[in-house]
Amino acid sequence: MEETKDRNSNDITVLAGEFIENLRMLKYSGSSTKSYSNSLDHFNHFIKARGRNSAVEVTAHDIADYRLNLVERGLKQNSLYIYLRVVRLFFKYLHDNEHVFVNPAAGMKMPGPDRRLPSVPTENEIIALLSLPDTGTPIGMRDRAILETLYSTAMRNGELVSMDVRDLDMAQSTIRIMGKGKQERIVPMGREAMNWVKRYLVEVRDGLMNANMNESALWLNQEGKRLSGQLLHIMIKRYVRSSDAISTHITPHSLRRACATHMLQHGASPFDIQLLLGHADLSHLRNYLRISIHDLKAMHEKTRLGE
C-alpha cells in the first residue's frame, strides 16, 4: 500500500489537485480556484499527451511548446496570460514543496496582460441605468436598491450577494463588507443609496421572504432565497439592453469601476478609494488612475491648453 502511494506521489494530476486545494486553504475565491483548475487541466492534458505523467518529467522545452500551442490557437492576450500564469504558479508550488528539484517554468516568458483601458459607464449612463427599474413593483424596488448600493459602495458582485441584513448599520449609514481573503471593511453608503435600501427593507423584503422567515440574506430572489451572482448579472444585462441611452457594456464590476473612477474625477483621494475598494495597496488603482488621466488628456485637447 505504501509502495503504491510513493509511486503515485509525483503524478501530475494528483499534484494538481493538491495545488488547487492549497489555493482553497489560502482563501482564494471559488471562481478563481475554478478558473485555475480548468487551466491546469488543460495543461495536464497537453503534457500527458506527450507521455509525461510525473511532474519531474516535465521540461522547460515542454512548457515552451505549450506556450507556442496556446499562441497558435489565437488566444487573446489576457487568456494567454492566465493559462501561463497558472503553470508558473503550479511549478513554483511544486518546487517550494520539493516535489521537483528543478522548476521548468522558472524561465518561462510571460506575456503582459492586455493594457487596453477598460470601458467605464459615464455618469449619464449610470443615471439612466438607475432610472430603469419599475419601483412600483417589489422586484423593481429591490433592483433599484441593488444598483444604488453597487454604485455607492463599489463592492464586488460576490460581496453584494453574500450580504446579510445584520451587515447594515442604518444609524451610521454604513455597511460591513466581507471581501477577498475574509478581509472585513466598513464603508459608507450615500444618502440616495441608503434611502432606497431602507425602502426595500420596509416595503418589499418581507413580502419576498415567503415562508423563509429565517433567511438572513439582505437581497432575496422571487423564491425568498438569497440572490445569486448569476441572477445579478442577468438582471443588469436586461436593464442595459432595454435602454437606448446606454452604449457601454455594464456588469456589476463596471459599477465598481464607475464608482471609483467618478470619485477620482471629482477629486477624491486615491487613498480613500483604496479603502473603499478593499485593495491592499495603491498599485491596484492603476487602471482607475489611467482612466482619469485619459479623460484629462481628452479634456486638454478640447481647450487652448491642448494647442
PAZAPA-4460 file (N, C-alpha, C; in steps of 0.05 Angstrom, whole numbers, plus 32768, in hexadecimal, padded with zeros to 4 digits):
% residues 307
    n_x    n_y    n_z   ca_x   ca_y   ca_z    c_x    c_y    c_z   seq   type   mol
   8011   7FE8   8000   8000   8000   8000   8011   8019   8000     1      M     A
   8027   8019   8010   8039   802F   8012   8048   8033   7FF8     2      E     A
   804F   801C   7FEA   805D   801E   7FD1   804C   802B   7FBC     3      E     A
   8031   8026   7FBC   801F   8032   7FA9   801E   8050   7FAD     4      T     A
   801D   8058   7FC6   801C   8074   7FCD   8035   8082   7FC3     5      K     A
   804D   8076   7FC8   8066   8082   7FBF   8067   8084   7FA1     6      D     A
   805D   8070   7F93   805F   806F   7F76   804D   8085   7F6A     7      R     A
   8037   808B   7F77   8024   809F   7F6C   8027   80BB   7F78     8      N     A
   803A   80BD   7F8B   803C   80D7   7F99   8045   80EE   7F87     9      S     A
   8052   80E8   7F71   805B   80FD   7F5E   804A   80FE   7F45    10      N     A
   8034   80F0   7F45   8022   80F1   7F2E   8018   810E   7F2B    11      D     A
   8019   8118   7F13   8014   8135   7F0E   7FF6   813B   7F14    12      I     A
   7FE4   8128   7F0F   7FC8   812D   7F14   7FC3   812F   7F32    13      T     A
   7FCF   811D   7F41   7FCD   811D   7F5E   7FD7   8137   7F6A    14      V     A
   7FEF   8140   7F60   7FFB   8158   7F6A   7FEB   8171   7F62    15      L     A
   7FDE   8170   7F4B   7FCD   8186   7F43   7FB5   8189   7F56    16      A     A
   7FAA   8172   7F5F   7F95   8172   7F72   7F9E   817E   7F8D    17      G     A
   7FB6   8177   7F95   7FC1   8182   7FAE   7FC5   81A0   7FAC    18      E     A
   7FCE   81A9   7F95   7FD3   81C5   7F90   7FB9   81D5   7F92    19      F     A
   7FA4   81CB   7F85   7F8A   81D9   7F86   7F7F   81D9   7FA2    20      I     A
   7F82   81C3   7FB1   7F79   81C2   7FCC   7F88   81D6   7FDE    21      E     A
   7FA2   81DA   7FD8   7FB2   81EE   7FE6   7FA7   820A   7FE1    22      N     A
   7F9E   820F   7FC8   7F92   822A   7FC2   7F79   822E   7FD3    23      L     A
   7F69   8219   7FD6   7F51   821C   7FE6   7F58   8222   8003    24      R     A
   7F6D   8215   800D   7F76   821A   8029   7F80   8236   802C    25      M     A
   7F8B   8242   8016   7F95   825E   8017   7F7E   8272   8013    26      L     A
   7F65   8268   8012   7F4D   8279   8010   7F4A   8286   7FF5    27      K     A
   7F54   8278   7FDF   7F4E   8281   7FC4   7F30   827E   7FBF    28      Y     A
   7F24   8290   7FB0   7F08   828E   7FAB   7F01   8275   7F9B    29      S     A
   7EE7   826D   7F9C   7EDE   8256   7F8D   7EE2   8259   7F6F    30      G     A
   7EDD   8271   7F65   7EE0   8276   7F48   7EFD   8275   7F40    31      S     A
   7F0F   827E   7F51   7F2C   827E   7F4B   7F36   8261   7F4B    32      S     A
   7F2F   8251   7F5F   7F39   8236   7F60   7F2E   8225   7F49    33      T     A
   7F15   822B   7F41   7F09   821C   7F2A   7F18   8223   7F11    34      K     A
   7F1F   823D   7F0D   7F2D   8246   7EF5   7F49   8239   7EF5    35      S     A
   7F57   8239   7F0C   7F71   822D   7F0D   7F70   820F   7F08    36      Y     A
   7F5C   8202   7F13   7F59   81E5   7F0F   7F55   81DE   7EF2    37      S     A
   7F43   81ED   7EE4   7F3E   81E8   7EC8   7F57   81ED   7EB7    38      N     A
   7F66   8202   7EBD   7F7E   8208   7EAE   7F93   81F3   7EB3    39      S     A
   7F95   81E9   7ECB   7FA9   81D4   7ED1   7FA1   81BA   7EC5    40      L     A
   7F87   81B4   7EC4   7F7E   819B   7EB6   7F86   819C   7E98    41      D     A
   7F84   81B3   7E8C   7F8C   81B7   7E70   7FAA   81B1   7E6D    42      H     A
   7FBA   81BC   7E7F   7FD7   81B7   7E7D   7FDE   819A   7E81    43      F     A
   7FD1   818D   7E95   7FD7   8171   7E9B   7FCF   815F   7E83    44      N     A
   7FB9   8166   7E76   7FB1   8156   7E5E   7FC6   8158   7E49    45      H     A
   7FD1   8170   7E45   7FE6   8174   7E31   7FFF   8164   7E38    46      F     A
   8007   8166   7E52   8020   8159   7E5B   801D   813B   7E5A    47      I     A
   8006   8130   7E62   8003   8113   7E62   8002   8108   7E45    48      K     A
   7FF9   8118   7E33   7FF9   8110   7E17   8015   810D   7E0C    49      A     A
   8028   8119   7E1A   8045   8117   7E13   8053   8100   7E23    50      R     A
   8043   80F1   7E32   804E   80DB   7E41   8059   80E2   7E5C    51      G     A
   8053   80FB   7E66   805D   8103   7E7F   8047   80FF   7E95    52      R     A
   804B   80EC   7EA6   8038   80E7   7EBB   8041   80F1   7ED7    53      N     A
   805B   80F4   7ED9   8066   80FD   7EF2   8070   811A   7EF0    54      S     A
   806D   8129   7F05   8075   8145   7F04   8093   8149   7EFE    55      A     A
   80A3   8136   7F08   80C0   8138   7F04   80C8   8133   7EE7    56      V     A
   80B6   8128   7ED8   80BD   8123   7EBB   80B8   813C   7EAA    57      E     A
   80AA   8150   7EB4   80A4   8167   7EA4   80BD   8179   7EA1    58      V     A
   80C3   8181   7E89   80DB   8191   7E84   80D3   81AE   7E7B    59      T     A
   80E7   81BF   7E7B   80E3   81DA   7E72   80DA   81DA   7E54    60      A     A
   80E5   81C7   7E45   80DD   81C4   7E29   80C0   81BD   7E26    61      H     A
   80B5   81AC   7E38   8099   81A5   7E37   8088   81BF   7E3C    62      D     A
   8090   81CE   7E4F   8081   81E7   7E55   8082   81FB   7E3F    63      I     A
   8099   81FD   7E32   809C   820F   7E1B   808A   8206   7E04    64      A     A
   8088   81EC   7E00   8076   81E1   7DEB   8059   81E7   7DF2    65      D     A
   8052   81E5   7E0C   8037   81EA   7E15   8030   8207   7E10    66      Y     A
   8043   8219   7E15   803E   8235   7E10   803A   823A   7DF3    67      R     A
   804A   822E   7DE2   8047   8231   7DC5   802C   8226   7DBC    68      L     A
   8023   8210   7DC7   8009   8205   7DC1   7FF2   8218   7DC7    69      N     A
   7FF4   8226   7DDE   7FE0   8239   7DE5   7FE0   8251   7DD2    70      L     A
   7FF8   825A   7DCB   7FFA   8270   7DB8   7FEE   8269   7D9D    71      V     A
   7FF4   8251   7D93   7FEA   8248   7D79   7FCB   8245   7D79    72      E     A
   7FBF   8241   7D91   7FA2   823F   7D92   7F95   825A   7D91    73      R     A
   7FA5   826F   7D91   7F9A   828A   7D8E   7F8D   8295   7DA7    74      G     A
   7F96   828D   7DBE   7F8A   8297   7DD7   7F8F   82B5   7DDA    75      L     A
   7F7C   82C2   7DE6   7F80   82DF   7DEC   7F96   82E1   7E01    76      K     A
   7FA2   82F9   7E02   7FB8   82FE   7E14   7FB2   82F7   7E31    77      Q     A
   7F9B   8300   7E3B   7F94   82FA   7E57   7F91   82DC   7E5C    78      N     A
   7F84   82CE   7E49   7F81   82B1   7E4C   7F9C   82A3   7E4D    79      S     A
   7FAD   82AB   7E3B   7FC8   829F   7E3A   7FD7   82A4   7E54    80      L     A
   7FD4   82BB   7E5E   7FE1   82C2   7E78   7FD7   82B1   7E8E    81      Y     A
   7FBD   82AC   7E90   7FB1   829C   7EA5   7FBA   827F   7EA3    82      I     A
   7FB9   8274   7E8B   7FC1   8258   7E88   7FDE   8254   7E91    83      Y     A
   7FF0   8266   7E89   800C   8263   7E8F   8012   826A   7EAD    84      L     A
   8003   827C   7EB7   8008   8284   7ED3   8002   826C   7EE6    85      R     A
   7FED   825D   7EDF   7FE6   8246   7EEF   7FFD   8231   7EEF    86      V     A
   8008   822D   7ED7   801F   821A   7ED5   8036   8223   7EE6    87      V     A
   803C   823D   7EE5   8052   8248   7EF4   804D   8245   7F12    88      R     A
   8035   824B   7F1B   802E   8248   7F38   802F   822B   7F41    89      L     A
   8026   8219   7F2F   8025   81FD   7F35   8041   81F2   7F3A    90      F     A
   8054   81F8   7F28   806E   81ED   7F2B   807E   81FB   7F41    91      F     A
   8078   8214   7F47   8084   8221   7F5E   807B   8212   7F78    92      K     A
   8061   820B   7F79   8057   81FC   7F90   8065   81E1   7F92    93      Y     A
   8069   81D3   7F7B   8076   81B9   7F7C   8093   81BC   7F85    94      L     A
   80A0   81D1   7F7B   80BD   81D4   7F82   80BF   81DC   7FA0    95      H     A
   80AE   81EE   7FA9   80AF   81F6   7FC5   80AA   81DF   7FD8    96      D     A
   809A   81CC   7FCF   8093   81B5   7FE0   80A3   819C   7FD9    97      N     A
   80B8   81A0   7FCA   80CC   818B   7FC3   80C0   8173   7FB4    98      E     A
   80AC   8178   7FA4   80A2   8163   7F92   80B3   8162   7F79    99      H     A
   80BF   8178   7F72   80D3   8178   7F5B   80EC   8187   7F65   100      V     A
   8103   817D   7F5B   811C   818A   7F64   8123   81A2   7F53   101      F     A
   8119   81A1   7F39   811E   81B8   7F27   8103   81C2   7F1D   102      V     A
   80FF   81DC   7F1E   80E6   81E8   7F15   80E7   81ED   7EF7   103      N     A
   80D9   81DD   7EE7   80DB   81E0   7ECA   80CD   81F9   7EC0   104      P     A
   80BD   8206   7ED1   80AE   821E   7EC8   80BC   8237   7ED1   105      A     A
   80D3   8235   7EDE   80E1   824C   7EEA   80E9   8261   7ED4   106      A     A
   80F1   8257   7EBD   80FA   826A   7EA8   80E5   8270   7E93   107      G     A
   80CC   8268   7E98   80B7   826B   7E84   80B1   8289   7E80   108      M     A
   80B0   8291   7E67   80A9   82AD   7E61   808B   82B2   7E63   109      K     A
   8084   82C5   7E74   8067   82CB   7E78   805E   82E2   7E67   110      M     A
   8048   82DF   7E59   803D   82F6   7E4A   8032   830A   7E5E   111      P     A
   8033   8323   7E57   8027   8337   7E68   8009   8336   7E65   112      G     A
   7FFA   833B   7E7B   7FDC   833B   7E78   7FD4   8352   7E66   113      P     A
   7FBD   834F   7E5A   7FB2   8363   7E48   7FB0   837E   7E56   114      D     A
   7FBC   8393   7E4B   7FBD   83AD   7E58   7FA8   83C0   7E4D   115      R     A
   7F96   83B6   7E3D   7F81   83C8   7E33   7F70   83D3   7E4A   116      R     A
   7F69   83EC   7E48   7F59   83F8   7E5D   7F3E   83EA   7E5F   117      L     A
   7F35   83E1   7E77   7F1B   83D6   7E79   7F06   83EB   7E76   118      P     A
   7EF0   83E4   7E69   7EDA   83F7   7E65   7ECC   83FC   7E80   119      S     A
   7EC6   8415   7E85   7EB8   841C   7E9E   7E9F   842C   7E97   120      V     A
   7E88   8426   7EA2   7E70   8435   7E9C   7E74   8452   7EA4   121      P     A
   7E68   8464   7E94   7E69   8480   7E9A   7E54   8486   7EB1   122      T     A
   7E56   849D   7EBC   7E43   84A5   7ED1   7E27   84A6   7EC6   123      E     A
   7E24   84AF   7EAD   7E09   84B0   7EA1   7DFE   8494   7E9C   124      N     A
   7E10   8481   7E95   7E07   8465   7E92   7DFE   8459   7EAC   125      E     A
   7E0D   8460   7EC2   7E05   8456   7EDC   7DEA   8461   7EE4   126      I     A
   7DE6   847B   7EDF   7DCC   8487   7EE5   7DB5   8479   7ED6   127      I     A
   7DBB   8473   7EBD   7DA7   8465   7EAC   7DA1   8449   7EB7   128      A     A
   7DB6   843B   7EBF   7DB3   8420   7ECA   7DA3   8420   7EE3   129      L     A
   7DA9   8432   7EF5   7D9B   8433   7F0F   7D7D   8439   7F0C   130      L     A
   7D76   8446   7EF6   7D5A   844D   7EF2   7D49   8437   7EE5   131      S     A
   7D56   8421   7EDC   7D48   840D   7ECD   7D36   83FB   7EDD   132      L     A
   7D3D   83F2   7EF5   7D2A   83E0   7F04   7D0F   83ED   7F0A   133      P     A
   7CFA   83DD   7F08   7CDF   83E7   7F0E   7CDC   83E4   7F2C   134      D     A
   7CE0   83FA   7F3A   7CDF   83F9   7F58   7CC3   83F7   7F62   135      T     A
   7CAF   83F5   7F51   7C94   83F0   7F59   7C8F   83D2   7F5E   136      G     A
   7CA3   83C1   7F57   7CA1   83A4   7F5C   7CB6   839C   7F70   137      T     A
   7CB2   8386   7F7F   7CC5   837D   7F93   7CE1   8378   7F86   138      P     A
   7CE2   836A   7F6F   7CFB   8364   7F63   7D09   837D   7F59   139      I     A
   7CF9   838F   7F4E   7D05   83A8   7F45   7D11   83B8   7F5C   140      G     A
   7D03   83B9   7F73   7D0D   83C6   7F8A   7D27   83B9   7F94   141      M     A
   7D27   839F   7F94   7D40   8391   7F9C   7D57   8397   7F89   142      R     A
   7D51   8397   7F6F   7D66   839B   7F5B   7D71   83B8   7F5D   143      D     A
   7D60   83CB   7F62   7D69   83E7   7F65   7D7C   83E9   7F7D   144      R     A
   7D74   83DC   7F93   7D84   83DD   7FAB   7DA0   83CF   7FA7   145      A     A
   7D9F   83BA   7F98   7DB8   83AB   7F92   7DCB   83BD   7F81   146      I     A
   7DC0   83C8   7F6B   7DD0   83D9   7F59   7DDC   83F1   7F68   147      L     A
   7DCC   83FD   7F79   7DD5   8414   7F89   7DEC   840B   7F9C   148      E     A
   7DE8   83F4   7FA7   7DFD   83EA   7FBA   7E17   83E4   7FAC   149      T     A
   7E16   83D6   7F95   7E2E   83D0   7F86   7E3D   83E9   7F7E   150      L     A
   7E2E   83FD   7F75   7E3B   8416   7F6B   7E45   8427   7F83   151      Y     A
   7E38   8426   7F99   7E3F   8436   7FB0   7E57   842B   7FC0   152      S     A
   7E5A   8410   7FC0   7E6E   8403   7FD2   7E85   83F7   7FC2   153      T     A
   7E82   83F3   7FA8   7E97   83E7   7F98   7E9D   83CA   7FA1   154      A     A
   7E8A   83BD   7FAC   7E8F   83A1   7FB5   7E8D   838E   7F9D   155      M     A
   7E9A   8377   7FA1   7E9A   8363   7F8C   7E80   8354   7F8B   156      R     A
   7E7C   8346   7F75   7E64   8336   7F70   7E60   8322   7F88   157      N     A
   7E75   8313   7F8E   7E73   82FF   7FA3   7E6F   830B   7FBE   158      G     A
   7E7A   8322   7FC2   7E77   8330   7FDC   7E5A   8338   7FE0   159      E     A
   7E4D   8341   7FCA   7E32   834B   7FCD   7E1F   8334   7FD3   160      L     A
   7E21   831E   7FC4   7E0E   8308   7FC7   7E12   82F9   7FE2   161      V     A
   7E2A   82FC   7FEE   7E2F   82EE   8007   7E26   82FF   801F   162      S     A
   7E1D   8317   801B   7E15   8328   8031   7DFD   831D   8040   163      M     A
   7DFE   8321   805A   7DE7   831B   806C   7DDB   8336   8076   164      D     A
   7DC3   8334   807F   7DB5   834C   808A   7DC6   8358   80A0   165      V     A
   7DD2   8348   80B1   7DE1   8351   80C8   7DFA   8361   80C0   166      R     A
   7E02   8360   80A6   7E1A   836F   809E   7E14   838D   809A   167      D     A
   7DFB   8394   809A   7DF3   83B0   8098   7DF3   83BE   80B3   168      L     A
   7DFE   83D6   80B4   7DFB   83E7   80CB   7DEC   8400   80C2   169      D     A
   7DD2   83FF   80C6   7DC1   8415   80BC   7DC7   842F   80CA   170      M     A
   7DCD   842E   80E4   7DD2   8446   80F3   7DEB   8455   80E9   171      A     A
   7DFF   8446   80E1   7E19   8452   80D8   7E1A   8454   80BA   172      Q     A
   7E06   8449   80AC   7E06   8448   808E   7E1F   843B   8084   173      S     A
   7E26   8424   8090   7E3E   8415   8087   7E36   83F8   8082   174      T     A
   7E48   83EA   8075   7E43   83CE   806F   7E5C   83BE   8073   175      I     A
   7E5A   83A7   807F   7E71   8395   8084   7E74   8382   806C   176      R     A
   7E8B   8382   8060   7E90   8371   8048   7EA6   835D   804F   177      I     A
   7EA1   8344   8049   7EB5   832F   804C   7EC2   832A   8031   178      M     A
   7EDA   8334   802D   7EE8   8333   8014   7EF8   831A   800F   179      G     A
   7F0A   831C   7FFB   7F1C   8306   7FF5   7F2E   82FF   800C   180      K     A
   7F33   82E5   8010   7F44   82DC   8026   7F37   82E1   8041   181      G     A
   7F1C   82E3   8042   7F0D   82E8   805B   7F16   8302   8068   182      K     A
   7F1E   8315   8058   7F26   832F   8063   7F0C   8341   8065   183      Q     A
   7F08   834A   807D   7EF0   835A   8083   7EF6   8377   8080   184      E     A
   7EE3   8386   8074   7EE5   83A3   8073   7ECA   83B0   8077   185      R     A
   7ECA   83C7   8083   7EB1   83D6   8087   7EB2   83EE   8074   186      I     A
   7E9D   83F1   8063   7E9D   8407   8050   7E83   8417   8054   187      V     A
   7E84   8431   804E   7E6C   8441   804F   7E5A   843D   8037   188      P     A
   7E40   8441   803B   7E2D   8440   8025   7E23   845D   8020   189      M     A
   7E20   8464   8007   7E16   847F   8001   7DF9   8481   800A   190      G     A
   7DF0   849A   800D   7DD5   849F   8017   7DC0   8493   8005   191      R     A
   7DC4   8496   7FEB   7DB0   848B   7FD8   7DAE   846D   7FDA   192      E     A
   7DC6   8460   7FDA   7DC6   8442   7FDC   7DB9   8439   7FF6   193      A     A
   7DC0   8446   800C   7DB4   843E   8026   7D96   8441   8026   194      M     A
   7D8C   8456   801A   7D6F   845B   8019   7D61   8444   800A   195      N     A
   7D6D   843B   7FF4   7D61   8425   7FE4   7D63   840B   7FF3   196      W     A
   7D79   8406   8001   7D7B   83EE   8010   7D67   83ED   8027   197      V     A
   7D63   8404   8034   7D4E   8405   8049   7D33   83FF   803E   198      K     A
   7D2C   840B   8027   7D12   8406   801B   7D0F   83E8   8013   199      R     A
   7D25   83DC   8009   7D24   83BF   8003   7D1E   83AF   801C   200      Y     A
   7D2C   83B5   8032   7D28   83A6   804A   7D0C   83A9   8056   201      L     A
   7D02   83C2   8055   7CE8   83C8   8061   7CD1   83BE   804F   202      V     A
   7CD3   83C3   8035   7CBC   83BF   8024   7CBC   83A4   8015   203      E     A
   7CD3   8398   8012   7CD5   8381   7FFE   7CDF   8367   800A   204      V     A
   7CF4   8368   801A   7D03   834F   8021   7CF1   833B   802F   205      R     A
   7CE0   8343   8042   7CCF   8330   8050   7CBD   8322   803C   206      D     A
   7CB3   8330   8028   7CA1   8324   8014   7CB0   830F   8003   207      G     A
   7CCA   8314   7FFE   7CDA   8301   7FEE   7CE2   82E8   7FFE   208      L     A
   7CE1   82EA   8018   7CEB   82D3   8028   7CDA   82BA   8026   209      M     A
   7CC1   82BE   801F   7CAE   82A7   801E   7CAF   8298   8039   210      N     A
   7CB5   827E   8038   7CB5   826E   8051   7CD1   826D   805E   211      A     A
   7CE5   827A   8051   7D00   8279   805B   7D05   828E   8070   212      N     A
   7CF8   828C   8086   7CF9   82A1   809A   7D14   82A3   80A8   213      M     A
   7D24   828E   80A6   7D3E   828F   80B3   7D55   8296   80A0   214      N     A
   7D4E   829E   8087   7D62   82A5   8074   7D71   82BF   807C   215      E     A
   7D8B   82BD   807E   7D9B   82D4   8088   7DA5   82E6   8071   216      S     A
   7DA3   82DC   8058   7DAE   82EC   8042   7D9F   8306   803E   217      A     A
   7DAE   831B   8037   7DA2   8335   8033   7D92   8335   8018   218      L     A
   7D9F   832A   8003   7D92   832B   7FE9   7D86   8310   7FE2   219      W     A
   7D6C   8310   7FDD   7D5D   82F7   7FD8   7D53   82F5   7FBC   220      L     A
   7D52   82DC   7FB2   7D45   82D8   7F98   7D27   82D4   7F9C   221      N     A
   7D1A   82CD   7F86   7CFC   82CB   7F88   7CF3   82B3   7F98   222      Q     A
   7D06   82A1   7F9E   7CFF   8289   7FAE   7D05   828E   7FCB   223      E     A
   7D0D   82A6   7FD2   7D13   82AD   7FEE   7D2E   82A3   7FF7   224      G     A
   7D40   829B   7FE4   7D5A   8291   7FEB   7D6F   82A6   7FE3   225      K     A
   7D88   82A1   7FEC   7D9E   82B3   7FE6   7DA1   82B7   7FC7   226      R     A
   7DA4   82D0   7FBF   7DA8   82D6   7FA3   7DC4   82CB   7F9A   227      L     A
   7DC5   82BF   7F83   7DDF   82B5   7F79   7DEE   82C9   7F68   228      S     A
   7E08   82C6   7F66   7E18   82D7   7F56   7E11   82D5   7F38   229      G     A
   7E09   82BD   7F30   7E01   82BA   7F14   7DE8   82C9   7F0D   230      Q     A
   7DD4   82C9   7F20   7DBB   82D7   7F1B   7DC0   82F5   7F1B   231      L     A
   7DD3   82FE   7F2C   7DDB   831B   7F2C   7DE5   8323   7F11   232      L     A
   7DF7   8313   7F05   7E02   831A   7EEB   7DEB   831B   7ED6   233      H     A
   7DD9   8308   7ED7   7DC3   8307   7EC4   7DB1   831F   7EC7   234      I     A
   7DAC   8327   7EE0   7D9A   833E   7EE5   7DA6   8357   7ED9   235      M     A
   7DC0   835C   7EDE   7DCC   8375   7ED4   7DCD   8374   7EB5   236      I     A
   7DD4   835D   7EAA   7DD5   835B   7E8D   7DBA   8361   7E80   237      K     A
   7DA5   8357   7E8D   7D8A   835C   7E82   7D83   837A   7E82   238      R     A
   7D8A   8388   7E98   7D84   83A4   7E99   7D94   83B4   7E84   239      Y     A
   7DAE   83AD   7E81   7DBF   83BB   7E6E   7DB4   83B8   7E52   240      V     A
   7DAC   83A0   7E4B   7DA2   839B   7E30   7D88   83AA   7E2A   241      R     A
   7D79   83B1   7E3F   7D60   83BE   7E3B   7D62   83DC   7E37   242      S     A
   7D7B   83E7   7E3A   7D7E   8404   7E39   7D8F   840D   7E21   243      S     A
   7D85   8420   7E12   7D94   842C   7DFB   7DA8   8440   7E05   244      D     A
   7DA6   8448   7E1E   7DB8   845C   7E29   7DD2   8450   7E34   245      A     A
   7DD5   8436   7E33   7DED   8428   7E3D   7DFA   8419   7E27   246      I     A
   7E13   8421   7E20   7E22   8413   7E0B   7E39   8402   7E16   247      S     A
   7E40   8407   7E30   7E56   83F8   7E3C   7E4C   83DD   7E47   248      T     A
   7E5D   83C9   7E44   7E56   83AF   7E4F   7E59   83B1   7E6D   249      H     A
   7E43   83AD   7E7C   7E43   83B1   7E99   7E3E   8397   7EA7   250      I     A
   7E4F   8391   7EBB   7E4D   837A   7ECC   7E4F   8384   7EE9   251      T     A
   7E4B   8372   7EFD   7E4F   837B   7F18   7E6B   8387   7F1D   252      P     A
   7E80   837C   7F0F   7E9B   8386   7F13   7E9D   83A2   7F05   253      H     A
   7E8E   83A7   7EF0   7E8E   83C1   7EE3   7E85   83D6   7EF7   254      S     A
   7E71   83D0   7F07   7E67   83E3   7F1B   7E7C   83E9   7F30   255      L     A
   7E8C   83D4   7F37   7EA2   83D8   7F4A   7EB7   83EB   7F3E   256      R     A
   7EBE   83E6   7F25   7ED1   83F8   7F17   7EC5   8414   7F14   257      R     A
   7EAC   8416   7F0E   7E9F   8430   7F0A   7EA0   8440   7F24   258      A     A
   7E9A   8434   7F3A   7E9B   8441   7F54   7EB6   844C   7F5A   259      C     A
   7ECB   843B   7F57   7EE6   8444   7F5D   7EEF   845A   7F4A   260      A     A
   7EEA   8456   7F30   7EF3   8469   7F1C   7EE5   8484   7F1F   261      T     A
   7ECB   8484   7F23   7EBD   849D   7F26   7EC5   84AC   7F3F   262      H     A
   7ECB   849D   7F54   7ED4   84AA   7F6D   7EF0   84B7   7F69   263      M     A
   7F01   84A9   7F5A   7F1C   84B4   7F54   7F19   84CD   7F43   264      L     A
   7F07   84CC   7F30   7F03   84E3   7F1E   7EF8   84FB   7F2D   265      Q     A
   7EEB   84F6   7F43   7EE0   850C   7F52   7EF1   8514   7F6A   266      H     A
   7F0A   850A   7F6A   7F1D   8513   7F7D   7F22   8502   7F96   267      G     A
   7F17   84EA   7F97   7F1C   84D9   7FAE   7F39   84D0   7FAF   268      A     A
   7F43   84CB   7FC7   7F5E   84C2   7FCA   7F61   84A4   7FC2   269      S     A
   7F76   849D   7FB4   7F7B   8481   7FAD   7F7C   846F   7FC5   270      P     A
   7F86   847A   7FDC   7F88   846A   7FF4   7F6C   8464   7FFF   271      F     A
   7F59   8477   7FFC   7F3D   8471   8004   7F31   845D   7FF2   272      D     A
   7F36   845E   7FD8   7F2C   844B   7FC5   7F37   842F   7FCB   273      I     A
   7F50   842E   7FD3   7F5D   8415   7FDA   7F4E   8407   7FF0   274      Q     A
   7F47   8416   8005   7F38   840C   801C   7F1C   8403   8013   275      L     A
   7F0F   8413   8002   7EF4   840C   7FF9   7EF4   83F2   7FEA   276      L     A
   7F07   83EE   7FD8   7F09   83D6   7FC8   7F12   83BE   7FD7   277      L     A
   7F20   83C2   7FED   7F2B   83AC   7FFC   7F44   83A0   7FF0   278      G     A
   7F54   83B1   7FE3   7F6D   83A9   7FD7   7F83   83AB   7FEC   279      H     A
   7F96   8399   7FEA   7FAC   8399   7FFD   7FC0   83B0   7FF9   280      A     A
   7FC3   83B8   7FE0   7FD6   83CE   7FDB   7FCC   83DE   7FC3   281      D     A
   7FDA   83F5   7FBF   7FD1   8407   7FA9   7FD7   83FD   7F8D   282      L     A
   7FE8   83E9   7F8A   7FEE   83DF   7F70   7FD6   83D5   7F61   283      S     A
   7FC2   83CB   7F70   7FA9   83C1   7F64   7F99   83D7   7F57   284      H     A
   7F9F   83F0   7F5E   7F8F   8406   7F54   7F98   8410   7F39   285      L     A
   7FAE   8404   7F2E   7FBA   8410   7F16   7FA6   8412   7EFF   286      R     A
   7F94   83FE   7EFC   7F81   83FF   7EE5   7F6D   8416   7EE9   287      N     A
   7F65   841B   7F02   7F53   8431   7F07   7F61   844C   7F03   288      Y     A
   7F7A   844E   7F0B   7F89   8466   7F08   7F8F   846B   7EEB   289      L     A
   7F94   8456   7EDB   7F9A   8459   7EBF   7F81   8463   7EB0   290      R     A
   7F69   845B   7EB9   7F51   8464   7EAD   7F4E   8482   7EB2   291      I     A
   7F53   848B   7ECA   7F51   84A7   7ED0   7F65   84B8   7EC0   292      S     A
   7F7D   84AE   7EBE   7F91   84BC   7EAE   7F89   84BD   7E91   293      I     A
   7F7E   84A8   7E87   7F74   84A7   7E6B   7F5E   84BC   7E67   294      H     A
   7F4C   84BE   7E7A   7F37   84D2   7E78   7F42   84EF   7E79   295      D     A
   7F56   84F2   7E8A   7F63   850C   7E8D   7F70   8515   7E73   296      L     A
   7F7E   8502   7E66   7F8B   8508   7E4D   7F76   8510   7E38   297      K     A
   7F60   8502   7E37   7F4B   8508   7E24   7F40   8524   7E29   298      A     A
   7F3D   852B   7E43   7F33   8546   7E4A   7F47   855B   7E41   299      M     A
   7F61   8555   7E45   7F77   8567   7E3D   7F75   856D   7E1F   300      H     A
   7F71   8559   7E0F   7F71   855C   7DF2   7F5A   856D   7DE8   301      E     A
   7F45   856F   7DF9   7F2E   857F   7DF1   7F30   859D   7DF9   302      K     A
   7F47   85A4   7E07   7F4A   85BF   7E10   7F64   85CB   7E04   303      T     A
   7F68   85E4   7E0A   7F80   85F1   7E00   7F99   85E5   7E0C   304      R     A
   7F97   85D8   7E23   7FAE   85CB   7E2F   7FB9   85B4   7E1E   305      L     A
   7FA7   85A9   7E0E   7FB0   8592   7DFD   7FBB   859B   7DE2   306      G     A
   7FBB   85B5   7DDC   7FC5   85BE   7DC2   7FE3   85BE   7DC1   307      E     A
***
